[in-house]
Every structure is written in C-alpha cells, then in structure tokens.
Amino acid sequence: MTDKTQEKLEAKIARLEQYLVKLKAELEKTRLQGQHEAIDHIDQYLHEDDNLISDLEEFWEGLVSDMREFFDRRNKRS
C-alpha cells in the first residue's frame, strides 16, 4: 500500500468516525426526546386520573347527601 493510498484511507476513516460520532449524538438526542415524551404522557395520564378521582369524590359526596335527605324525609313520614 502506498503512502498516498494509506493517507486517503486514514482520511476516509477519520470522516467516517466523525460521522459516527454525529449519528450517535443524534440517536442519544432522539432517545432522550422519546423519554421526555413518555414522561409527558405519564404526567398527562396522572392529571386525567386525578380529575377522574376528583369527579368521583364530588359525585359520591352528592350521592351520600341525596341519600341522607331521602331517608331523612322517609323517616319523618313514618
């Protein structure tokens, strides 16, 4: 192998190594972005879950109040 051929190969390897570093960085960025999106979805799900629980608590309180009134009126009639 001539010196010129070796230099060309070394230059090509250096370019490929730089490109590989760039691709690895891009992959890491994509991976982190995916994790952040997953965390956002979890936060959104938990927020929706909190809202559902809150709605259920309000419904239950209203139901209990209505049932007490119903039975109080019924007991007063008896």
N, CA, C and O atoms as a GROMACS GRO file, in nm:
protein
  312
    1MET      N    1   0.085  -0.117   0.000
    1MET     CA    2   0.000   0.000   0.000
    1MET      C    3   0.090   0.123   0.000
    1MET      O    4   0.184   0.134   0.079
    2THR      N    5   0.060   0.214  -0.088
    2THR     CA    6   0.141   0.336  -0.096
    2THR      C    7   0.101   0.433   0.014
    2THR      O    8  -0.006   0.423   0.074
    3ASP      N    9   0.192   0.528   0.038
    3ASP     CA   10   0.165   0.628   0.142
    3ASP      C   11   0.040   0.709   0.108
    3ASP      O   12  -0.040   0.742   0.196
    4LYS      N   13   0.024   0.740  -0.020
    4LYS     CA   14  -0.092   0.819  -0.062
    4LYS      C   15  -0.222   0.742  -0.040
    4LYS      O   16  -0.321   0.799   0.005
    5THR      N   17  -0.222   0.614  -0.072
    5THR     CA   18  -0.340   0.530  -0.052
    5THR      C   19  -0.372   0.519   0.097
    5THR      O   20  -0.488   0.525   0.137
    6GLN      N   21  -0.269   0.502   0.178
    6GLN     CA   22  -0.288   0.491   0.322
    6GLN      C   23  -0.344   0.622   0.379
    6GLN      O   24  -0.433   0.620   0.465
    7GLU      N   25  -0.293   0.734   0.332
    7GLU     CA   26  -0.342   0.864   0.378
    7GLU      C   27  -0.489   0.883   0.341
    7GLU      O   28  -0.568   0.934   0.421
    8LYS      N   29  -0.525   0.840   0.219
    8LYS     CA   30  -0.665   0.850   0.177
    8LYS      C   31  -0.754   0.765   0.266
    8LYS      O   32  -0.862   0.808   0.308
    9LEU      N   33  -0.708   0.645   0.295
    9LEU     CA   34  -0.787   0.557   0.382
    9LEU      C   35  -0.800   0.614   0.522
    9LEU      O   36  -0.907   0.608   0.582
   10GLU      N   37  -0.692   0.668   0.575
   10GLU     CA   38  -0.696   0.726   0.708
   10GLU      C   39  -0.789   0.847   0.712
   10GLU      O   40  -0.862   0.867   0.810
   11ALA      N   41  -0.786   0.928   0.606
   11ALA     CA   42  -0.875   1.044   0.598
   11ALA      C   43  -1.021   0.998   0.590
   11ALA      O   44  -1.109   1.056   0.653
   12LYS      N   45  -1.044   0.894   0.513
   12LYS     CA   46  -1.180   0.840   0.500
   12LYS      C   47  -1.227   0.784   0.634
   12LYS      O   48  -1.342   0.806   0.672
   13ILE      N   49  -1.142   0.714   0.704
   13ILE     CA   50  -1.175   0.659   0.835
   13ILE      C   51  -1.205   0.772   0.933
   13ILE      O   52  -1.300   0.763   1.011
   14ALA      N   53  -1.126   0.878   0.929
   14ALA     CA   54  -1.149   0.992   1.018
   14ALA      C   55  -1.286   1.056   0.991
   14ALA      O   56  -1.359   1.089   1.084
   15ARG      N   57  -1.320   1.072   0.862
   15ARG     CA   58  -1.451   1.128   0.827
   15ARG      C   59  -1.564   1.036   0.874
   15ARG      O   60  -1.665   1.083   0.927
   16LEU      N   61  -1.545   0.908   0.855
   16LEU     CA   62  -1.647   0.813   0.898
   16LEU      C   63  -1.662   0.811   1.051
   16LEU      O   64  -1.773   0.800   1.103
   17GLU      N   65  -1.550   0.823   1.120
   17GLU     CA   66  -1.556   0.828   1.267
   17GLU      C   67  -1.631   0.953   1.314
   17GLU      O   68  -1.711   0.947   1.406
   18GLN      N   69  -1.604   1.067   1.249
   18GLN     CA   70  -1.675   1.191   1.284
   18GLN      C   71  -1.824   1.177   1.257
   18GLN      O   72  -1.907   1.222   1.335
   19TYR      N   73  -1.855   1.115   1.144
   19TYR     CA   74  -1.995   1.094   1.109
   19TYR      C   75  -2.063   1.001   1.211
   19TYR      O   76  -2.177   1.022   1.249
   20LEU      N   77  -1.990   0.899   1.253
   20LEU     CA   78  -2.042   0.805   1.352
   20LEU      C   79  -2.069   0.876   1.485
   20LEU      O   80  -2.171   0.850   1.550
   21VAL      N   81  -1.979   0.963   1.526
   21VAL     CA   82  -1.999   1.040   1.649
   21VAL      C   83  -2.125   1.126   1.636
   21VAL      O   84  -2.205   1.135   1.730
   22LYS      N   85  -2.142   1.188   1.519
   22LYS     CA   86  -2.260   1.271   1.495
   22LYS      C   87  -2.387   1.186   1.501
   22LYS      O   88  -2.486   1.228   1.561
   23LEU      N   89  -2.385   1.069   1.439
   23LEU     CA   90  -2.501   0.980   1.441
   23LEU      C   91  -2.534   0.933   1.583
   23LEU      O   92  -2.651   0.924   1.620
   24LYS      N   93  -2.431   0.902   1.661
   24LYS     CA   94  -2.453   0.858   1.799
   24LYS      C   95  -2.516   0.970   1.881
   24LYS      O   96  -2.605   0.946   1.963
   25ALA      N   97  -2.471   1.094   1.860
   25ALA     CA   98  -2.528   1.208   1.931
   25ALA      C   99  -2.674   1.228   1.891
   25ALA      O  100  -2.758   1.258   1.976
   26GLU      N  101  -2.703   1.213   1.763
   26GLU     CA  102  -2.840   1.226   1.715
   26GLU      C  103  -2.929   1.117   1.774
   26GLU      O  104  -3.043   1.143   1.812
   27LEU      N  105  -2.877   0.996   1.781
   27LEU     CA  106  -2.950   0.885   1.840
   27LEU      C  107  -2.980   0.912   1.988
   27LEU      O  108  -3.091   0.888   2.034
   28GLU      N  109  -2.882   0.960   2.060
   28GLU     CA  110  -2.900   0.992   2.202
   28GLU      C  111  -3.005   1.102   2.219
   28GLU      O  112  -3.088   1.095   2.310
   29LYS      N  113  -3.000   1.203   2.133
   29LYS     CA  114  -3.098   1.311   2.140
   29LYS      C  115  -3.239   1.257   2.116
   29LYS      O  116  -3.333   1.294   2.185
   30THR      N  117  -3.252   1.170   2.018
   30THR     CA  118  -3.382   1.109   1.986
   30THR      C  119  -3.430   1.024   2.103
   30THR      O  120  -3.549   1.026   2.136
   31ARG      N  121  -3.340   0.949   2.164
   31ARG     CA  122  -3.376   0.864   2.277
   31ARG      C  123  -3.424   0.949   2.394
   31ARG      O  124  -3.525   0.917   2.457
   32LEU      N  125  -3.353   1.056   2.424
   32LEU     CA  126  -3.392   1.144   2.534
   32LEU      C  127  -3.525   1.213   2.506
   32LEU      O  128  -3.608   1.229   2.595
   33GLN      N  129  -3.545   1.252   2.382
   33GLN     CA  130  -3.671   1.315   2.344
   33GLN      C  131  -3.786   1.217   2.363
   33GLN      O  132  -3.894   1.254   2.410
   34GLY      N  133  -3.764   1.091   2.326
   34GLY     CA  134  -3.865   0.988   2.346
   34GLY      C  135  -3.898   0.969   2.493
   34GLY      O  136  -4.014   0.950   2.530
   35GLN      N  137  -3.795   0.974   2.577
   35GLN     CA  138  -3.817   0.961   2.721
   35GLN      C  139  -3.898   1.079   2.774
   35GLN      O  140  -3.989   1.061   2.855
   36HIS      N  141  -3.865   1.200   2.727
   36HIS     CA  142  -3.939   1.318   2.772
   36HIS      C  143  -4.085   1.310   2.729
   36HIS      O  144  -4.175   1.347   2.804
   37GLU      N  145  -4.108   1.263   2.607
   37GLU     CA  146  -4.246   1.248   2.559
   37GLU      C  147  -4.320   1.145   2.643
   37GLU      O  148  -4.437   1.164   2.676
   38ALA      N  149  -4.253   1.035   2.678
   38ALA     CA  150  -4.316   0.933   2.762
   38ALA      C  151  -4.350   0.990   2.899
   38ALA      O  152  -4.457   0.961   2.953
   39ILE      N  153  -4.260   1.070   2.955
   39ILE     CA  154  -4.286   1.132   3.086
   39ILE      C  155  -4.404   1.228   3.074
   39ILE      O  156  -4.488   1.232   3.164
   40ASP      N  157  -4.410   1.304   2.965
   40ASP     CA  158  -4.522   1.396   2.946
   40ASP      C  159  -4.654   1.319   2.939
   40ASP      O  160  -4.755   1.362   2.995
   41HIS      N  161  -4.653   1.204   2.871
   41HIS     CA  162  -4.774   1.122   2.862
   41HIS      C  163  -4.813   1.069   3.000
   41HIS      O  164  -4.932   1.064   3.033
   42ILE      N  165  -4.716   1.030   3.078
   42ILE     CA  166  -4.744   0.982   3.214
   42ILE      C  167  -4.803   1.096   3.297
   42ILE      O  168  -4.902   1.076   3.368
   43ASP      N  169  -4.744   1.214   3.289
   43ASP     CA  170  -4.797   1.330   3.362
   43ASP      C  171  -4.941   1.359   3.320
   43ASP      O  172  -5.027   1.387   3.403
   44GLN      N  173  -4.966   1.352   3.190
   44GLN     CA  174  -5.100   1.379   3.139
   44GLN      C  175  -5.197   1.273   3.191
   44GLN      O  176  -5.308   1.306   3.233
   45TYR      N  177  -5.156   1.147   3.189
   45TYR     CA  178  -5.241   1.039   3.238
   45TYR      C  179  -5.271   1.057   3.386
   45TYR      O  180  -5.385   1.041   3.428
   46LEU      N  181  -5.169   1.090   3.465
   46LEU     CA  182  -5.189   1.110   3.608
   46LEU      C  183  -5.281   1.229   3.635
   46LEU      O  184  -5.365   1.224   3.725
   47HIS      N  185  -5.267   1.334   3.555
   47HIS     CA  186  -5.353   1.450   3.571
   47HIS      C  187  -5.498   1.412   3.541
   47HIS      O  188  -5.590   1.451   3.614
   48GLU      N  189  -5.519   1.336   3.434
   48GLU     CA  190  -5.653   1.290   3.399
   48GLU      C  191  -5.708   1.201   3.510
   48GLU      O  192  -5.826   1.210   3.546
   49ASP      N  193  -5.623   1.114   3.565
   49ASP     CA  194  -5.662   1.024   3.673
   49ASP      C  195  -5.703   1.105   3.796
   49ASP      O  196  -5.802   1.074   3.861
   50ASP      N  197  -5.626   1.210   3.828
   50ASP     CA  198  -5.661   1.297   3.940
   50ASP      C  199  -5.797   1.362   3.918
   50ASP      O  200  -5.878   1.373   4.011
   51ASN      N  201  -5.822   1.406   3.795
   51ASN     CA  202  -5.951   1.468   3.764
   51ASN      C  203  -6.065   1.367   3.779
   51ASN      O  204  -6.172   1.401   3.831
   52LEU      N  205  -6.043   1.245   3.734
   52LEU     CA  206  -6.147   1.142   3.747
   52LEU      C  207  -6.175   1.112   3.893
   52LEU      O  208  -6.291   1.098   3.932
   53ILE      N  209  -6.072   1.103   3.973
   53ILE     CA  210  -6.090   1.077   4.116
   53ILE      C  211  -6.164   1.193   4.181
   53ILE      O  212  -6.254   1.171   4.262
   54SER      N  213  -6.127   1.314   4.146
   54SER     CA  214  -6.194   1.431   4.200
   54SER      C  215  -6.342   1.431   4.162
   54SER      O  216  -6.429   1.459   4.245
   55ASP      N  217  -6.370   1.400   4.036
   55ASP     CA  218  -6.510   1.393   3.990
   55ASP      C  219  -6.586   1.285   4.065
   55ASP      O  220  -6.701   1.305   4.103
   56LEU      N  221  -6.523   1.172   4.085
   56LEU     CA  222  -6.586   1.062   4.157
   56LEU      C  223  -6.614   1.100   4.303
   56LEU      O  224  -6.720   1.068   4.356
   57GLU      N  225  -6.520   1.170   4.366
   57GLU     CA  226  -6.541   1.214   4.504
   57GLU      C  227  -6.658   1.312   4.511
   57GLU      O  228  -6.741   1.302   4.602
   58GLU      N  229  -6.665   1.405   4.416
   58GLU     CA  230  -6.776   1.500   4.415
   58GLU      C  231  -6.909   1.427   4.394
   58GLU      O  232  -7.008   1.457   4.460
   59PHE      N  233  -6.911   1.333   4.302
   59PHE     CA  234  -7.032   1.255   4.275
   59PHE      C  235  -7.073   1.178   4.400
   59PHE      O  236  -7.190   1.177   4.438
   60TRP      N  237  -6.976   1.114   4.464
   60TRP     CA  238  -7.005   1.034   4.583
   60TRP      C  239  -7.061   1.122   4.696
   60TRP      O  240  -7.157   1.084   4.762
   61GLU      N  241  -7.000   1.239   4.717
   61GLU     CA  242  -7.049   1.330   4.821
   61GLU      C  243  -7.192   1.373   4.792
   61GLU      O  244  -7.275   1.378   4.883
   62GLY      N  245  -7.221   1.403   4.668
   62GLY     CA  246  -7.357   1.441   4.630
   62GLY      C  247  -7.454   1.327   4.648
   62GLY      O  248  -7.566   1.347   4.696
   63LEU      N  249  -7.413   1.206   4.612
   63LEU     CA  250  -7.497   1.088   4.626
   63LEU      C  251  -7.528   1.061   4.773
   63LEU      O  252  -7.642   1.035   4.810
   64VAL      N  253  -7.425   1.068   4.857
   64VAL     CA  254  -7.444   1.045   5.000
   64VAL      C  255  -7.539   1.150   5.057
   64VAL      O  256  -7.628   1.117   5.135
   65SER      N  257  -7.521   1.275   5.020
   65SER     CA  258  -7.608   1.383   5.067
   65SER      C  259  -7.752   1.360   5.023
   65SER      O  260  -7.844   1.373   5.102
   66ASP      N  261  -7.770   1.325   4.895
   66ASP     CA  262  -7.905   1.299   4.844
   66ASP      C  263  -7.970   1.180   4.915
   66ASP      O  264  -8.089   1.184   4.946
   67MET      N  265  -7.894   1.075   4.939
   67MET     CA  266  -7.947   0.956   5.008
   67MET      C  267  -7.987   0.990   5.151
   67MET      O  268  -8.090   0.943   5.198
   68ARG      N  269  -7.907   1.070   5.221
   68ARG     CA  270  -7.941   1.111   5.358
   68ARG      C  271  -8.071   1.190   5.359
   68ARG      O  272  -8.159   1.167   5.442
   69GLU      N  273  -8.082   1.284   5.266
   69GLU     CA  274  -8.206   1.363   5.257
   69GLU      C  275  -8.326   1.274   5.229
   69GLU      O  276  -8.432   1.289   5.290
   70PHE      N  277  -8.309   1.180   5.137
   70PHE     CA  278  -8.417   1.089   5.101
   70PHE      C  279  -8.461   1.008   5.223
   70PHE      O  280  -8.581   1.000   5.251
   71PHE      N  281  -8.366   0.950   5.294
   71PHE     CA  282  -8.402   0.866   5.408
   71PHE      C  283  -8.451   0.950   5.526
   71PHE      O  284  -8.536   0.904   5.603
   72ASP      N  285  -8.400   1.072   5.541
   72ASP     CA  286  -8.450   1.160   5.647
   72ASP      C  287  -8.597   1.195   5.623
   72ASP      O  288  -8.678   1.192   5.715
   73ARG      N  289  -8.630   1.229   5.498
   73ARG     CA  290  -8.770   1.259   5.463
   73ARG      C  291  -8.858   1.137   5.482
   73ARG      O  292  -8.972   1.147   5.529
   74ARG      N  293  -8.806   1.023   5.444
   74ARG     CA  294  -8.882   0.897   5.455
   74ARG      C  295  -8.908   0.864   5.603
   74ARG      O  296  -9.017   0.822   5.640
   75ASN      N  297  -8.804   0.885   5.685
   75ASN     CA  298  -8.820   0.855   5.828
   75ASN      C  299  -8.915   0.954   5.894
   75ASN      O  300  -8.987   0.917   5.987
   76LYS      N  301  -8.918   1.078   5.848
   76LYS     CA  302  -9.008   1.178   5.905
   76LYS      C  303  -9.154   1.146   5.872
   76LYS      O  304  -9.243   1.176   5.951
   77ARG      N  305  -9.178   1.086   5.757
   77ARG     CA  306  -9.313   1.049   5.716
   77ARG      C  307  -9.364   0.931   5.798
   77ARG      O  308  -9.484   0.916   5.820
   78SER      N  309  -9.271   0.846   5.841
   78SER     CA  310  -9.313   0.723   5.913
   78SER      C  311  -9.351   0.748   6.055
   78SER      O  312  -9.388   0.655   6.126
   0.00000   0.00000   0.00000
